[in-house]
């Protein structure tokens, strides 16, 4: 640990846990009739039956088997089954006492004496094909209650609404609508192009490609009057010897990481190559969403395979999902576009499309439950 950094007590995370009443006598996420009435239970592991976020997502209620079957998809966990989450299994809060990302970044820049000025002969070699990303940034082995405890009341409610939908097989995915994955999707790096003035981080998914520019030329961020939210934000950085430090702001509010986030999200990252690994960390600052900054380790493994068929490809969402459902051929044989009021209209300017989706999904799900009660 560097001399100027102080570790914050891990006990801060263990907040709001209701342990006085036996869990068997209390409402859970799986027995509630209105999750919004259970606010005092949202930070109790027993409310989720100790399931992690990943375990909740792996459930899918199956009404045809009485709502207690193995789920709608092969391999799904039984609805309402007990999870293996352990409070404190992974520290989600930052170990640093910085209040903002700018303070964090500037402290590390000062410690590095303004950063190392590399040349093309001294710049670290990060060539290769890599795979990886943040570790446990969805809560990892902790129960879902540990994630809820890190969120402010409004975003805690959003989180519980979403994980409840997970358990019932109602999962919103941006790729399903040909929407961008957002900032955190771009952390799944496959290639690094490193030069003295900037670093490019590249990756490709099934439906789209990701690219980040990190400017290490000392130019700083755009002036305030030229800032605006961007899918991958705006990243600047410096080298501290062989370590790359990055500050990203102007990130467009979306979903990813621990939860959804606002346009106010800023991050500080630090990476260093160690043999066939690039090891790093990321700290998330978004005071509207997190009760304290969130921290996660990041790791990329170098793939020894270099066969041509493994090279990244340029992909578009329409390659797999087809063109936008907004554009269609009308009865005149002319391309037309769906407008507000059309039942199939999708508002591309909606800042929380998953919220719209989940609210309507909740309504339809309750109607379906009334027609098909659980046995």
Secondary structure, DSSP 8 states (H G I E B T S, - for coil): --TT-----GGGG--S---SS-GGGS--TTT-S-GGGGGGGTT-GGGGTT--HHHHHTB---GGGTT-SS-SSTT-B-TT------TTSS--B-SS--SSHHHHHHHHHHHTTT-----TTTS----S-EEEEEESTT-TTS-HHHHHTTB-HHHHHHHHHHHHHHHTT----GGGGT----GGGGGS-SEEEE-SSEEEEEEE-SS-EEEEEEE-SS--S--GGG---BTT-EEEEEEETTEEEEEEE-B---S-TTS---TT-EEEEEEEEETTEEEEEEEEE-TTTBSS-EEEEEEEEE-----GGGS-----HHHHH-S-TTEEE-TTS-EEE--TTSTT---TT-TTHHHHHHHHHHHHHHHHHHHS---
